[in-house]
Amino acid sequence: MKRILILLASLLVVGNVYALPPCPSSEPTDDSWTCYGTVKVGDIATYVGEFQAGKLHGQGALTFNNGEIFVGEFYRSKPWTGVLYWPDGTTVKANVLRGVVSIPN
């Protein structure tokens, strides 16, 4: 189930970024880069998606080490809007305020 969710998340991201070139290295941090790539986010997650000016910006997927996946839009390296997938397959539309993801009751 987890592999299916990751595949679907990746297809969602890839379908929206076909016009961007791949980032020139595995660490897209240069302020001039606007590209598509992958980067580790500390020790807690991996981001796959769009970068602008070296920041997570645009469509992307953030996969946490505990199996949670946030798929959606990022703005200046912060989650903007999207869906959270739990490891058990449950999906929740996430509320995001100032880059902080919260789950509605």
C-alpha positions in Angstrom: 0.0 0.0 0.0 2.8 2.4 0.9 4.5 1.8 -2.5 1.3 2.5 -4.3 0.8 5.8 -2.4 4.4 6.9 -3.2 3.9 6.0 -6.8 0.7 8.0 -7.0 2.3 10.9 -5.3 5.3 10.8 -7.7 3.0 10.7 -10.7 1.1 13.7 -9.4 4.3 15.6 -9.0 5.9 14.5 -12.3 2.8 15.3 -14.2 2.9 18.9 -13.1 6.7 19.6 -13.5 7.4 18.2 -17.0 8.6 21.6 -18.2 11.3 22.1 -15.5 14.8 20.8 -16.1 16.4 18.4 -13.6 18.5 20.0 -10.9 22.2 19.9 -11.7 23.1 18.0 -8.5 21.6 16.1 -5.6 21.5 19.2 -3.4 19.5 21.9 -5.3 20.4 24.8 -2.9 21.9 27.4 -5.3 19.7 30.5 -5.3 19.6 30.7 -9.1 18.1 27.2 -9.6 14.6 26.6 -10.9 14.4 22.9 -11.4 13.0 19.5 -10.4 14.9 17.3 -8.0 15.2 15.4 -4.7 16.8 16.5 -1.4 16.9 15.1 2.1 15.3 17.4 4.6 17.4 16.9 7.7 17.1 13.5 9.2 13.3 13.4 9.1 12.2 13.4 5.4 12.9 13.4 1.7 11.4 16.0 -0.7 10.8 15.3 -4.4 9.5 18.1 -6.5 10.0 21.6 -7.8 12.6 24.1 -6.6 12.7 27.9 -7.2 15.7 30.0 -6.1 17.1 27.0 -4.3 13.9 26.6 -2.1 11.2 23.9 -2.1 8.6 25.8 -4.2 5.8 24.4 -6.3 4.4 20.9 -6.5 6.1 18.3 -4.4 6.0 15.3 -2.1 7.6 15.2 1.4 8.0 11.6 2.6 8.8 11.3 6.3 10.8 8.5 7.8 7.8 7.3 9.8 5.9 6.6 6.5 3.7 9.7 6.4 3.6 11.5 3.0 2.6 15.1 2.4 1.7 15.8 -1.3 0.9 19.2 -2.4 2.2 22.7 -3.0 5.1 24.3 -1.3 5.8 28.0 -1.0 9.3 29.2 -0.1 10.2 25.9 1.5 7.0 25.7 3.5 3.9 23.4 2.9 1.2 25.5 1.4 -1.7 23.2 0.6 -2.1 19.5 0.2 -3.0 16.0 1.4 -1.4 14.0 4.1 -1.2 10.2 3.6 -0.8 8.1 6.8 1.1 4.8 6.7 -2.1 2.9 7.1 -3.5 4.4 3.8 -5.8 7.0 5.4 -5.8 10.3 3.6 -6.5 13.7 5.2 -6.8 17.1 3.5 -4.3 19.1 5.5 -4.9 22.6 6.8 -1.7 24.7 6.5 -1.2 28.1 8.2 2.1 29.9 7.9 3.9 26.6 6.9 2.5 24.6 9.8 0.4 21.5 8.8 -2.6 20.8 11.1 -5.1 18.0 10.8 -8.8 18.9 11.1 -10.9 17.0 13.7 
